[in-house]
Structures are given as C-alpha cells and as structure tokens.
Amino acid sequence: MTTRINQKWVLAKRPTGEPTEDCFRLEEESVGELDEGEILVEIKYLSLDPYMRGRMREGKSYAEPIKIGEIITGECAGVVIESKCPRWKVGDTLTVHEGWQSLARVNGEAATLLPADANLAPLSTWLGAVGMPGRTAYFGLQRVGKPKRGETLVVSAASGAVGSVVGQIGRLQGLRVVGVAGGAEKCAYCVEELGFDACIDYKAGTLEEELSASCPNGVDIYFENVGGAVTRAVAGLLNEGARVPICGFISLYNSEEDITQVETPFTVFAGLDTPPEHRFFLVREWFDEWLAASAELAGWIQLGELKYRETVAEGLAQAPAAFRGLLSGQNFGKQLVRVTS
Ligand SMILES: NC(=O)c1ccc[n+]([C@@H]2O[C@H](COP(=O)([O-])OP(=O)(O)OC[C@H]3O[C@@H](n4cnc5c(N)ncnc54)[C@H](OP(=O)(O)O)[C@@H]3O)[C@@H](O)[C@H]2O)c1
C-alpha cells in the first residue's frame, strides 16, 4: 500500500482583527487505508471565502466556530484517486467541504459531496461562478431581490465572486446594473467586460454623488455584500418597495467590536422611515436546487453570457496569505488556491 501524506492548515490561535500568519499552522499526517464506503480525493483547488473569518471567532454564528487545532473550514474541488464507494469511480471530479488540505479521505455517501462536471465548466469554476458563490448570486438576487425588468440594481463588492455574477444575472434580466467596487481597474472591468451600466469606486471619495448620479430613478434592489459607508450611501436612494438581500457585510468581518453594538446593514435599513424589504439569506436555503442552478450558470458561461475572473494563489502554503488578501480586497474575482496541478 502507498503511504500518502496529507498536508493541512489548522487554526493555531484565534485572530484579533486581521488574521496574522501565526493564526495558522501547517501539519502533516499520513492517510491510512480506506474503509468501505470511503473515497480519497486529491484536491486541485481550494476556495477561499470571507465567511471563514467568522468561523475563526469564538462565539457561535450560524455555524459552530473552528476549534483551536482543527482544520480550517473550506470547500475544495478535486479528483477521486481511490474509491471504495460505488457512488464514485477513480477520475471523477467533485467538490468536497473538507477544509484547507491536500488530500481528503471522506465518506463517499456524504450529502456535501457534489459532482463537478469539468465538461460542463472548468473544475475551478465549481468553486466560483458555477459553484457556491454563483449560486449565492443566483438565489439571492432572484428569490430575495425579486427583480423586475427595468428596475435599478446596485451590487457591492461588484467585481468579486458573488457580486460579478449578481450584476450579470441582473443584466440578463433587463435591470439597470450599478456596481460598487474598490479601485478604477475593478470598476472598468465591471463596465467594459461584464456589461454593467456603471460602477463606482467607493475609495475615490465621491461615492454618494456618483451613486446618486448613476441611479437617476433611485434603487429598487440593493444586493448587500459589504456594509459600512456603501450601505449608508445606498440607503438614502432606496425607492418605496425596494428589496435588500443581505448576503454579507465584509467590512465588519475583522472588527473586534461587539456585533450587537455596532452599525450593521440591519440597523441601517430598519432605521429608515420606510424600511425596504430586507433579510439575511444563506445559499443553503436552496440546497435542493443547487445542481439545477449550477447547470444554468454553466450554460450561461458556455453561451458567453456569464464571464468570470479568478485570482489563483499557487500552492497550499500560500493559503493564509491569500486569505488575508481576500479580506483586504487584493483578490480580483474568485480567490482560489491551486493545491495540485
Ligand atoms: N449568505 C451567503 O450564503 C453567502 C455566500 C457566499 C458569500 N457571501 C458573502 O458575499 C460577500 C462577497 O463574498 P465573495 O466570496 O464574493 O468575496 P469577493 O467579493 O470575491 O471578495 C471580497 C471582496 O470584498 C471587498 N471588500 C473587502 N473589504 C471591504 C471593505 N472594508 N469595504 C468594502 N468592500 C470590501 C473587496 O473588494 P473591493 O476591492 O471591491 O473592495 C474584496 O475583493 C461576502 O460578504 C460574503 O460573506 C454570503
């Protein structure tokens, strides 16, 4: 039997503010022989996502925190290299939710294992535009945002994994799409490559004026990804009957303040004279429809109607640095780590 060595990142200590290198520790372990029903997956790509920062906190949110010494949570795309489960054969590609590691030995029947057909869309996109972030955009905009042709949609973190898909689906549905992103390059990409009607650089110091000029008929849907100053600027432009899918608020993720005492999108929107319809949603709410959504997203990619961009860090060793970059906007599009080529 071949002795295979798995490398994995564990949580060495809880971050205070921005996670530092010493919050993470790289460990090695040998992977034993598979039990009946198990498969061994060689990880090709690791997805880095903002929610991982929340799991590094002590308190429970919508999920249990990662314990000290435990593997950092995360979704990966890979290929089956050994199988003792009839559901999977060697060579199958799939996504697994098994964390920051190079080999995943898993129960092949687990519901979290999903096929990732590389003939439909490249394997990496099953963690991005076709995978969890794409589905988040797909369901959040359509089921919570409830778009109607001709309406104005504003989306923040617009060039990112979720935001870029939100804006493009909005465009496909006949909305006026206005993005908000950090920096001229990201904004130019949203307009020139993705077809947004406008995109505003919130770092340029003219957010409120530019937003109001770009939304002459007000805002009907605000897809919330960031919180903070962007939220306050959009709040003043919301039309009666507006909808706000609250997907996340990354500007607060590194904050050490008590979340019950700080301004959040919930306090901003609930405090308006005419609050919009707003709620936090989780992509998991539509788990039963995930594969159908992925198929539709992959179809749009094949037709050239959905474009995506990836930032790929090379090697598992780079995961902590790439994760820190994601929390400060250094990624451009979906942040991935190529674990093995
Ligand atoms: N509810 C759900 O089920 C669900 C699922 C997936 C993701 N999400 C949420 O969706 C949001 C976007 O996630 P993603 O995976 O698509 O990430 P992403 O947009 O690809 O990357 C994060 C981006 O956030 C922006 N950002 C970072 N700090 C910021 C700040 N202080 N103020 C404003 N923008 C900031 C940066 O873009 P700029 O350079 O443009 O600032 C950065 O590139 C996050 O809030 C995430 O938690 C929710």
The ligand as an ORCA input file, in Angstrom:
! r2SCAN-3c Opt
* xyz 0 1
  N     -25.108     34.498      2.543
  C     -24.440     33.564      1.865
  O     -24.887     32.424      1.714
  C     -23.101     33.927      1.283
  C     -22.397     33.035      0.446
  C     -21.208     33.458     -0.141
  C     -20.708     34.735      0.137
  N     -21.400     35.549      0.981
  C     -20.926     36.921      1.239
  O     -20.825     37.588     -0.004
  C     -19.877     38.635      0.113
  C     -18.896     38.549     -1.066
  O     -18.191     37.328     -0.984
  P     -17.272     36.823     -2.168
  O     -16.924     35.420     -1.885
  O     -17.904     37.179     -3.451
  O     -15.958     37.694     -1.967
  P     -15.251     38.622     -3.053
  O     -16.201     39.720     -3.394
  O     -14.724     37.795     -4.153
  O     -14.018     39.172     -2.236
  C     -14.218     40.023     -1.158
  C     -14.235     41.489     -1.639
  O     -14.825     42.294     -0.635
  C     -14.381     43.610     -0.810
  N     -14.038     44.202      0.481
  C     -13.123     43.772      1.384
  N     -13.095     44.611      2.438
  C     -14.016     45.573      2.196
  C     -14.451     46.728      2.925
  N     -13.941     47.022      4.110
  N     -15.428     47.509      2.383
  C     -15.960     47.209      1.178
  N     -15.567     46.115      0.442
  C     -14.621     45.329      0.951
  C     -13.105     43.543     -1.679
  O     -13.442     44.063     -2.954
  P     -13.158     45.615     -3.293
  O     -11.717     45.663     -3.720
  O     -14.142     45.898     -4.345
  O     -13.355     46.380     -2.028
  C     -12.826     42.065     -1.792
  O     -12.251     41.735     -3.035
  C     -19.234     38.499      1.482
  O     -19.856     39.397      2.358
  C     -19.562     37.069      1.861
  O     -19.561     36.875      3.254
  C     -22.561     35.162      1.558
*
